Amino acid sequence: MDLGLRGKTAIVTGGGSNIGRAIALTLAHEGANVIIAELDEKQGQVVTQEIATRDGNAICTKTDVTSLQSVTAMFEKAVSTFGQVHILVNVVGGDKPQYFLETDPQFWDWVINLNYRSDLNTLKTVLPHMVENGYGRIVNIASDAGRMGEPREAVYAGCKAGVIALSKAIAREVGRNNITVNAICPGVTIPQEDAEIGALSTWSKSEVTVAYRDPEVQQKVARNLPLRRLTKAQDIANAVAFMVSDAAGYITGQTLSVSGGYTMM
Ligand SMILES: NC(=O)c1ccc[n+]([C@@H]2O[C@H](COP(=O)([O-])OP(=O)(O)OC[C@H]3O[C@@H](n4cnc5c(N)ncnc54)[C@H](O)[C@@H]3O)[C@@H](O)[C@H]2O)c1
């Protein structure tokens, strides 16, 4: 199926590592111009180079998605470089798993800014342009934690539930402008190579997530999934590529779990 992405322009936040990286590579492979909006400029440039060596077209813009000002500057660069922006994929997010009673308001602010406020910033910035052009495809990366709750991820789960509801509410507001908004919930998606992540990736930092990179731990998790394997970043990228294509132009306000059957809702 031709996804019709050739010549379209896509902003991918967090496009330097893991899931965001796979999405950036896939959309570029399908012919889209990609703006990698990354706080880790070094890692964003690595992915930009990977895309260039595969004859794709991408730029990296150092961006802090928790700052509206930084997002505005990134968007202005996207428009001045490529003209119209057709696609927005909000990928940035993360957590440091711990029991709620061990958390404090400073931690809550960090999680809320990274996982929820970030999407408000990009949506507020990009939507007027999409409304004016009468075209837009938006995917917000949420989490199954936001659908069913997850111990040790209470604040994160609340934010991701918020991302799902936000996606639906905005889908209702801008459907008349030919803009679709959907949420995708990845299963446990562990980078396989160090080259797939930068220094700011969740998988390079926290003790909990680093433990998941042990193959034995991974096998144990996989045994509990109907499809008996963990999620690959490419599984998510494939779903995103479909959702932002015109083949999915009649799908909006939906939440799709790509998690090997971990949740079935
Ligand atoms: N990996 C999983 O198992 C999993 C499961 C469910 C949901 N998710 C969600 O999928 C998304 C991607 O997860 P991942 O594991 O690929 O993430 P990751 O931590 O590996 O990568 C995140 C990327 O975002 C960048 N970044 C961090 N803060 C930023 C900021 N303020 N502004 C711009 N860029 C910033 C980092 O440099 C990094 O490249 C997140 O929203 C996460 O919550 C992931």
The ligand as an ORCA input file, in Angstrom:
! r2SCAN-3c Opt
* xyz 0 1
  N       9.593      2.338     25.583
  C       8.516      1.843     26.194
  O       8.515      0.703     26.721
  C       7.252      2.646     26.253
  C       6.058      2.023     26.681
  C       4.886      2.775     26.722
  C       4.911      4.101     26.326
  N       6.089      4.686     25.911
  C       6.078      6.088     25.507
  O       6.663      6.156     24.212
  C       7.389      7.387     24.092
  C       8.817      7.105     23.666
  O       9.420      6.230     24.605
  P      10.955      5.786     24.417
  O      11.209      4.657     25.336
  O      11.239      5.627     22.961
  O      11.681      7.111     24.949
  P      13.240      7.408     25.187
  O      13.376      7.870     26.581
  O      14.094      6.270     24.734
  O      13.505      8.644     24.213
  C      12.958      9.907     24.464
  C      13.660     10.919     23.567
  O      13.115     12.223     23.891
  C      14.171     13.147     24.067
  N      13.744     14.163     25.030
  C      13.700     14.042     26.381
  N      13.226     15.169     26.942
  C      12.959     16.015     25.919
  C      12.448     17.333     25.850
  N      12.110     18.008     26.955
  N      12.305     17.916     24.639
  C      12.651     17.244     23.496
  N      13.157     16.001     23.493
  C      13.300     15.387     24.700
  C      15.347     12.325     24.560
  O      16.584     12.957     24.255
  C      15.163     11.003     23.820
  O      15.849     11.029     22.576
  C       7.239      8.101     25.433
  O       6.156      8.989     25.369
  C       6.940      6.974     26.387
  O       6.227      7.418     27.523
  C       7.247      3.979     25.876
*
